[in-house]
Amino acid sequence: MSLSVGQVARLAGVTVRTLHHYDEIGLLTPGERTHAGYRRYTDADLIRLQHILLYRELGFPLDEIAVILDHPHTDELTHLRRQHELLTRQADHLHQVITAVERAIHANTTGITLTPEERFEIFGHFTPEHHEPEVQRRWGHTPEYAESRRRVASYTKADWLQINADTSALNDDLAAACEAGLPPDSPHAMDLAERHRGHITRWFYDCGHELHRCLGDLYVQDHRFTAVYDAITPGLAAYLRQAIHANARRHTL
């Protein structure tokens, strides 16, 4: 059963004018016509139209599409294989574009300019952008937030690996002091707290002693921070808070 030009236009999502144009240039000539001269499209015509629209979607000009479709040695399977190859190439390109856009989104929301592979290597399953709305809501108005965003935007993979190494070494030393039973106001514990403050100042923003006190309080007030430190050794979050407060008093006096 053949279809009228209007039916084909609706079915294929093109205009009647487009079908008339394809007929005029010999790209798609209807296989049948009524006694009154109206175009009627057969199943073979619809298959050809499908190929035309796909090649057009892939960016081929109409004259090249005509050459491809009218090649005497090109059968249906050859068309399908060619289209599959072209679509695969296009999919690979789109994947690269999507990856680039995702990286731009991550960089825009967190300031961290790393590839997805580098982000996974450094942060594991932790996704900083998931916490960015809360961070921005709580501290987005502060100069420390702006300074941190400015700095991390320039950090390379090597910088983040160094930050991770410094953090791990500091946490190990804090855990050792806590497990050894050293008082949090002992010189060694306070020196570790000062080292903690210096780490923040070096990599993120200028962390004064009063601001450092607030961070220490946050480590025990927010269960998420507490869980991170206490996973290293039980009670470490509270121990670090006390050491931070003791160190702040020492420097204030």
C-alpha positions in Angstrom: 0.0 0.0 0.0 1.4 3.4 -1.0 1.2 6.6 0.9 0.5 10.2 -0.1 3.0 13.0 0.3 1.2 14.4 3.3 1.2 11.0 5.0 4.9 10.5 4.4 5.7 14.0 5.6 3.9 13.3 8.9 5.4 9.9 9.3 9.0 11.1 8.7 8.7 14.4 10.5 9.6 16.5 7.4 7.6 19.0 5.4 5.8 18.4 2.2 8.0 21.1 0.6 11.1 19.0 1.5 9.6 15.9 -0.2 8.8 18.0 -3.3 12.3 19.3 -3.3 13.8 15.8 -3.1 11.6 14.8 -6.0 12.6 17.8 -8.1 16.4 17.1 -7.7 15.9 13.3 -8.3 16.9 12.3 -4.8 13.6 10.7 -3.9 11.2 10.2 -6.8 7.9 8.5 -5.7 7.5 5.1 -7.2 3.8 5.6 -8.0 1.5 8.4 -9.1 -2.3 8.5 -9.3 -4.2 9.1 -12.5 -4.4 12.7 -11.4 -0.6 13.0 -11.1 -0.4 13.0 -7.3 2.7 11.4 -5.7 2.4 8.0 -4.0 5.3 6.6 -2.0 6.0 2.8 -1.8 7.8 0.8 0.8 11.0 1.1 -1.2 10.6 4.8 -1.3 10.2 5.0 2.5 13.4 2.9 3.0 15.3 5.3 0.7 13.9 8.3 2.6 15.0 6.7 5.9 18.6 6.5 4.4 18.4 10.1 3.2 17.3 11.5 6.5 20.0 9.5 8.4 22.8 10.7 6.1 21.5 14.2 6.3 21.5 14.0 10.1 25.2 12.9 9.8 26.0 16.0 7.9 26.2 14.8 4.3 25.1 17.2 1.6 22.2 16.1 -0.6 24.4 15.6 -3.7 26.7 13.2 -1.9 23.7 11.4 -0.5 22.4 10.8 -4.0 25.8 9.4 -5.1 25.9 7.0 -2.0 22.3 5.8 -2.5 22.6 5.4 -6.3 25.8 3.4 -6.3 25.0 0.3 -8.3 26.9 -2.0 -5.9 25.5 -0.7 -2.7 22.9 -3.0 -1.1 20.8 -2.6 2.0 23.3 -4.3 4.3 26.1 -2.1 3.0 24.0 1.0 3.8 23.4 -0.3 7.3 27.0 -1.1 7.9 28.1 2.4 6.6 25.5 4.1 8.8 26.6 2.0 11.8 30.2 3.1 11.3 29.2 6.7 10.9 26.9 6.7 13.9 29.7 5.0 16.0 32.1 7.7 15.1 29.5 10.4 15.9 28.8 8.7 19.3 32.5 8.7 20.1 32.7 12.4 19.3 29.6 13.1 21.4 31.1 11.1 24.3 34.2 13.3 24.1 32.0 16.5 24.0 29.9 15.2 27.0 33.0 14.5 29.0 34.3 18.0 28.3 31.0 19.6 29.3 30.9 17.5 32.5 34.4 18.5 33.4 33.4 22.2 32.8 30.4 21.7 35.0 32.5 20.2 37.8 35.1 23.0 37.5 32.4 25.6 37.5 30.7 24.2 40.6 33.8 23.2 42.6 36.7 25.1 41.1 38.5 21.7 40.7 39.9 21.4 37.1 40.7 17.7 36.8 39.7 15.0 34.3 37.2 12.4 35.5 40.0 9.8 35.8 42.1 12.2 37.9 39.1 13.1 40.1 38.4 9.4 40.8 42.1 8.7 41.5 42.3 11.6 44.0 38.8 11.7 45.6 37.6 8.1 45.1 33.8 8.0 45.3 33.7 11.3 47.1 32.1 13.9 44.8 32.8 17.5 46.0 30.1 19.0 43.8 27.4 17.2 45.7 28.4 19.3 48.8 28.9 22.5 47.0 25.4 23.9 47.4 25.6 23.5 51.2 29.2 24.9 51.3 28.1 27.9 49.2 25.0 28.5 51.3 27.0 28.4 54.6 30.2 30.2 53.5 29.7 31.5 50.0 29.6 35.1 51.2 33.0 34.9 53.0 36.4 36.0 51.6 37.8 32.6 52.6 35.4 30.8 50.3 36.4 33.1 47.4 40.1 32.6 48.1 39.7 28.8 48.3 37.8 28.7 45.0 40.5 30.9 43.4 43.3 28.7 44.6 41.9 25.2 43.8 41.0 26.3 40.3 44.7 26.4 39.5 45.7 23.1 41.2 47.0 20.2 39.0 46.8 16.5 39.7 50.3 16.7 41.3 49.0 19.5 43.7 46.0 17.4 44.8 48.2 14.3 45.3 50.5 16.5 47.5 47.5 17.8 49.5 46.3 14.2 50.0 49.8 13.1 51.1 50.2 16.0 53.6 46.7 15.4 55.0 47.4 11.7 55.5 50.7 12.3 57.2 49.1 14.9 59.5 46.2 12.6 60.4 48.6 9.8 61.1 50.6 12.0 63.5 47.4 13.2 65.2 46.1 9.7 65.6 49.5 8.6 67.1 49.3 11.4 69.7 45.7 10.6 70.6 46.4 6.9 70.9 49.5 7.5 73.0 47.4 9.5 75.5 49.2 12.8 75.1 47.1 15.6 76.5 45.5 17.8 73.8 47.1 20.8 75.4 50.6 19.3 75.4 53.2 21.1 73.3 53.3 18.2 70.8 49.5 18.1 70.3 49.4 21.9 70.0 52.2 21.8 67.4 50.1 19.3 65.4 47.1 21.7 65.7 49.3 24.5 64.4 50.4 22.3 61.6 46.8 21.6 60.8 46.1 25.3 60.6 49.2 25.8 58.4 48.0 23.1 56.0 44.7 25.0 55.5 46.5 28.3 55.1 49.0 26.9 52.6 46.5 25.2 50.3 43.1 26.9 50.7 42.8 30.2 52.6 44.3 32.2 55.3 43.1 30.4 58.5 43.5 32.6 61.5 43.4 31.1 65.0 39.9 32.3 65.7 38.6 30.8 62.5 40.6 27.6 63.3 38.6 27.4 66.6 35.4 27.5 64.6 36.6 24.6 62.4 37.6 22.6 65.5 34.0 23.1 66.9 32.6 22.0 63.5 34.5 18.7 63.7 32.5 17.7 66.7 29.2 19.5 65.9 28.8 18.0 62.4 28.6 14.2 62.6 30.0 13.9 59.1 33.3 15.5 60.1 33.3 13.5 63.3 32.8 10.3 61.4 35.8 11.0 59.1 38.2 11.7 62.0 36.9 9.0 64.3 37.3 6.5 61.5 41.0 7.1 61.7 41.0 6.5 65.5 38.1 6.7 68.0 37.8 10.1 69.7 40.2 11.9 67.2 37.6 14.6 66.3 37.2 15.7 69.9 41.0 15.4 70.5 41.8 17.6 67.5 39.2 20.2 68.6 40.8 20.4 72.1 44.3 20.7 70.6 43.1 23.5 68.3 41.6 25.4 71.1 44.7 25.0 73.3 46.9 26.1 70.4 44.7 29.2 69.8 44.9 30.1 73.5 48.7 29.7 73.4 49.1 32.0 70.4 46.6 34.5 71.7 48.4 34.8 75.0 
